[in-house]
Amino acid sequence: MPAHKSEIYLNGIDTVATDVMNTCKTQATQDSSSIENNEQFQQHPIFQKYLPKQLCQVLEHWLSDGKLDEDEKQIFRTCAEFLLQSTKTDSNAKQWISLQTELISWTEKCLNEIGAYGYYIGIGGLEDPNLESFDWLIQAFGNVQCKQLLDVLVKCVTSRFYIDALHRLNKTDASSLSVTEHFLLITCPNYIVTCDCDKSYSFKIANKMLDHYDDLLAYFLPYIKQWTTPVMSCLFYPMNFVLSTIPSMSNLM
């Protein structure tokens, strides 16, 4: 990477990094509600009734048919929300979900439909009403750093659908995110950053997407003083991926 481009990226990152990190911490605190501490995970009625069999069946049907009936939608939403809240604080829940190979497999297949074909998301089509439930399920797996999903998540954040979602953000006035935008621009990259301890996935993403990021920052940087919290949160992850390349590339300059 030429020296002047490195300076552009680093200057932009330095300007907003502190604000973005504070924003992320605030959002995490606000979203930290959990199931009652005195509830034992596997004794909870939701677990007893739906997990893991019925949730796997719902994902299988969603994958094969592309839609769910009202009962299936409710099961999906109930289970995903329960797992998201449980895996924030309950070590039993974390251990359990980490061992659910069938559930992980169906989740991986559904993620591949998004990364490869743009199914379920509101880019070039209608947003699936079950996408928010799937977002919660991915966050639950992120809470336990399930590495089996990393490769297909990389496919999602290096897809044209990810870039399209970024460019659809208003330069200055985006006050909230759609479910599709939250899933592609926050949940997927945050999962990767959280699990990517050695930065190998981040480095791979940056090398593949650098030209897209160059165009992206040229599009957004002139309006940096007007960036809203949602815009900052979404742009944090491309910047984070770019930073992973700086130490290695500096040796080549």
Long-range contacts (C-beta under 8 A, 24 or more apart in sequence): 1-210, 1-245, 1-249, 1-253, 2-253, 3-253, 5-214, 6-246, 6-249, 6-250, 6-253, 8-217, 8-221, 9-213, 9-217, 9-239, 9-242, 9-243, 9-246, 10-246, 12-217, 12-221, 12-224, 12-239, 13-239, 13-242, 13-243, 15-224, 16-224, 16-227, 16-232, 16-235, 16-236, 16-239, 17-236, 17-239, 19-232, 20-232, 20-233, 20-235, 20-236, 21-236, 23-229, 23-232, 23-233, 24-233, 24-236, 27-233, 32-88, 33-85, 34-85, 34-86, 34-88, 34-89, 34-90, 35-82, 35-85, 35-86, 35-89, 35-90, 37-89, 40-92, 41-86, 41-90, 41-92, 41-93, 41-96, 42-92, 42-96, 44-82, 44-86, 46-78, 46-79, 46-82, 47-82, 50-75, 50-78, 50-79, 51-79, 51-82, 51-83, 52-100, 52-102, 52-103, 54-79, 55-79, 55-80, 55-103, 56-102, 56-103, 56-106, 59-103, 59-106, 59-107, 59-109, 59-110, 60-106, 62-110, 62-130, 63-106, 63-109, 63-110, 63-113, 66-119, 66-128, 67-128, 68-130, 73-129, 73-130, 73-133, 76-130, 76-133, 76-134, 77-130, 77-132, 77-133, 77-136, 79-137, 80-133, 80-134, 80-136, 80-137, 80-140, 81-133, 81-136, 83-136, 83-137, 83-140, 84-136, 84-137, 84-139, 84-140, 84-143, 86-140, 87-140, 87-143, 87-144, 88-143, 94-143, 94-144, 97-140, 97-141, 97-144, 97-146, 98-144, 98-146, 104-141, 104-146, 104-148, 104-149, 107-137, 107-138, 107-141, 107-149, 108-148, 108-149, 108-152, 110-134, 111-138, 111-149, 111-152, 111-153, 111-155, 111-156, 112-152, 112-155, 114-156, 114-159, 114-161, 115-152, 115-153, 115-155, 115-156, 115-159, 115-161, 116-155, 116-159, 118-159, 118-161, 121-161, 121-165, 121-180, 121-183, 121-184, 122-178, 122-179, 122-180, 123-161, 123-164, 123-165, 123-168, 123-180, 123-184, 124-161, 124-164, 127-178, 127-179, 127-180, 131-179, 131-180, 131-183, 132-179, 134-183, 135-179, 135-182, 135-183, 135-187, 138-183, 138-187, 138-188, 138-191, 139-187, 139-191, 141-191, 142-187, 142-190, 142-191, 142-194, 142-195, 145-194, 145-195, 146-195, 147-195, 149-191, 150-191, 150-192, 150-195, 150-196, 150-201, 153-188, 153-191, 153-192, 154-192, 154-201, 154-204, 154-205, 156-184, 156-188, 157-184, 157-188, 157-189, 157-192, 157-205, 157-209, 157-237, 158-205, 158-208, 158-209, 162-188, 163-209, 163-212, 163-216, 166-216, 166-234, 166-235, 166-238, 167-216, 167-219, 169-230, 169-231, 169-234, 170-231, 171-219, 171-220, 171-223, 171-226, 171-231, 172-223, 172-226, 172-227, 172-228, 172-231, 173-228, 174-228, 174-230, 174-231, 175-228, 175-230, 176-230, 177-230, 177-234, 181-230, 181-234, 185-233, 185-234, 185-237, 186-233, 186-234, 186-237, 189-237, 189-238, 189-240, 189-241, 190-237, 193-237, 193-240, 199-244, 202-240, 202-241, 202-244, 203-244, 203-245, 203-248, 205-241, 206-241, 206-242, 206-244, 206-245, 207-245, 209-238, 209-241, 210-242, 210-245, 213-238, 213-241, 213-242
